[in-house]
Structure formats: C-alpha cells, structure tokens
Amino acid sequence: MSAKAVREYHGKKLIAKYIKELSDGKHIVDDRSVLIKSDTDINGLAQTENWVTTTELVVKPDQLIKRRGKAGLVGIKLDWKGVQEWIEERMDKDIQVQ
C-alpha cells in the first residue's frame, strides 16, 4: 500500500515511462490518457488529443473509489461523444458509494 494516494492517471504515466526506460525500449506501454477536471476545455481537447475521436474509450472517475464498475461509474467502449455525455451527467455531482 502506498504512503500517499496517487491518481491512477499519474501512476499509469509513471509506469509507462519507466518500463520503457528500464527495458531499454524493449517494452512500451500505451499511455494515451487524459485527465479531465472541472476546468478542462473538453471541446478543445479533441484538437490537442486527436486520438480521442478515433479510438474506443473508457471513462471513469479517478478518485480512489473502490468497485467503480459495480457502482456504475465506468463507461466502456464509448466514442468521444459518448464520453462527453457520460462526463456531463456525472462530473461535480454527489454520489453515494457503498
């Protein structure tokens, strides 16, 4: 267990960086991911991260919540429009986790 909470987003970025570095480039982890916060320009995001419009996406809160899937907090195989709708329905809304 870590001594400090680490966002899944940052953890995956670190793993991707160091696996490539420590394996001398033999192993590469696809680390395409985006951290969307309340102040993120979602409309402009598709222009800076153009892969989001051509890839099936997964969306989930990065808030150290256990059993996100069972709580309906994971969207799988969504297109970019589906991700935007999913986020709009859930972002900055209170939820009850059991």
C-alpha positions as CSV (number, residue, x, y, z in Angstrom):
1,M,0.0,0.0,0.0
2,S,1.3,3.4,-0.9
3,A,2.0,6.0,1.8
4,K,0.5,8.7,-0.4
5,A,-2.6,8.5,-2.6
6,V,-1.6,8.5,-6.3
7,R,-4.1,9.2,-9.1
8,E,-4.5,6.3,-11.5
9,Y,-3.7,8.7,-14.3
10,H,-0.3,9.7,-12.9
11,G,0.5,6.1,-11.9
12,K,0.0,4.8,-15.4
13,K,2.1,7.6,-16.8
14,L,5.0,6.7,-14.4
15,I,4.7,3.0,-15.2
16,A,4.8,3.7,-19.0
17,K,7.8,6.0,-18.7
18,Y,9.9,3.7,-16.5
19,I,9.0,0.4,-18.2
20,K,10.3,1.8,-21.5
21,E,13.3,3.3,-19.8
22,L,14.3,0.3,-17.7
23,S,13.8,-2.2,-20.6
24,D,15.9,-0.1,-23.0
25,G,12.8,0.4,-25.2
26,K,12.0,-3.3,-25.5
27,H,8.7,-2.8,-23.7
28,I,6.4,0.0,-24.5
29,V,3.1,0.7,-22.7
30,D,0.4,2.7,-24.5
31,D,-0.2,5.5,-22.1
32,R,-2.7,7.5,-24.1
33,S,-4.9,9.0,-21.4
34,V,-6.4,12.3,-20.4
35,L,-7.2,13.7,-17.0
36,I,-10.3,15.8,-17.3
37,K,-11.1,18.2,-14.5
38,S,-13.8,20.8,-14.0
39,D,-11.8,23.4,-15.7
40,T,-10.8,21.3,-18.7
41,D,-11.8,22.5,-22.1
42,I,-13.5,19.3,-23.3
43,N,-14.3,20.8,-26.7
44,G,-10.7,21.8,-27.4
45,L,-9.4,18.5,-26.1
46,A,-10.2,16.6,-29.3
47,Q,-8.0,19.0,-31.2
48,T,-4.9,18.6,-28.9
49,E,-5.5,14.9,-28.3
50,N,-6.9,13.9,-31.7
51,W,-6.8,10.1,-30.9
52,V,-9.9,10.5,-28.7
53,T,-12.1,10.9,-31.8
54,T,-10.9,7.7,-33.5
55,T,-10.5,5.3,-30.5
56,E,-12.9,3.3,-28.4
57,L,-12.6,4.9,-24.9
58,V,-13.0,4.1,-21.3
59,V,-14.1,6.8,-18.8
60,K,-14.1,6.6,-15.0
61,P,-13.6,8.9,-12.0
62,D,-10.0,9.0,-10.7
63,Q,-10.9,9.4,-7.1
64,L,-9.7,6.3,-5.3
65,I,-13.2,4.8,-5.3
66,K,-13.4,1.0,-4.9
67,R,-15.7,-1.0,-7.0
68,R,-16.4,1.7,-9.6
69,G,-17.8,-0.8,-12.1
70,K,-20.4,-2.1,-9.7
71,A,-21.4,1.4,-8.8
72,G,-22.0,2.3,-12.5
73,L,-19.0,4.7,-12.5
74,V,-17.2,3.2,-15.5
75,G,-18.1,3.8,-19.2
76,I,-16.6,1.3,-21.6
77,K,-16.3,1.2,-25.4
78,L,-17.6,4.8,-25.8
79,D,-17.0,7.1,-28.6
80,W,-15.9,10.7,-28.0
81,K,-19.5,12.0,-28.0
82,G,-20.5,9.2,-25.5
83,V,-17.6,10.2,-23.2
84,Q,-18.6,13.8,-23.2
85,E,-22.2,12.9,-22.3
86,W,-21.0,10.5,-19.6
87,I,-18.9,13.2,-18.1
88,E,-21.6,15.8,-18.2
89,E,-24.0,13.5,-16.4
90,R,-21.6,12.8,-13.6
91,M,-19.0,15.5,-13.1
92,D,-19.3,17.6,-10.0
93,K,-22.3,15.6,-8.8
94,D,-22.5,13.9,-5.4
95,I,-22.7,10.1,-5.4
96,Q,-23.1,7.6,-2.6
97,V,-20.6,4.8,-2.6
98,Q,-21.4,1.7,-0.6
